[in-house]
Amino acid sequence: MKVTRRSIYIIVTIIASIALDQVSKVWVRTNVKRGSQSSIIGDYFSLHNVENTGAFLGMGGDLEDPLRTILLLVLPVLVLGFVLRYIFKDKSLDNWSLFAFASIIGGGIANVYDRFVYGSVTDFWYVKLTDTLRTGIFNVADVFVTTGMIILVFITLFKKKAKPD
């Protein structure tokens, strides 16, 4: 593989997202009592320490092995590998798309790493704006994945279509 500015941009984004996520999780595991809840900004933003054995919002955490292993470890690794291959091969992707895909890959790798090493993913942030407008408990990797997805949606919705000749 030829090392280009583009490939460095992809790799740095992936590594940075993994590093930020893992550092934050180590800090939470070390400094926040498991199962605790601390207010950061009133009732709107709080810090927790929970172990999520499932995926998004705990989905799949109660599945039996080997289905759980396939859906939460094997399948994500395959998908992340295909997306990584895609962004290295498709030279037409703009920088925002590259950042979005690399963020998704980095966040995905960070959470898969936790599932593999710890058997669960450490989640710690919770946002509650109203009783109906609130999040589940999430982590930095989830922020990278979600941000990447939002960027891709905006790119898709607002992409300027090439004018026919």
Protein Blocks (a to p, Z undefined) as FASTA:
>chain_A
ZZdfklmmmmmmmmmmmmmmmmmmmmmmmmmcghiacdfbljlbccdddddfbdeehiok
lpccfklmmmmmmmmmmmmmmmmmmmmmmmmbcfklmmmmmmmmmmmmmmmmmmmmnopa
cdfbdcdfblmlccddddfklmmmmmmmmmmmmmmmmoccdddZZ
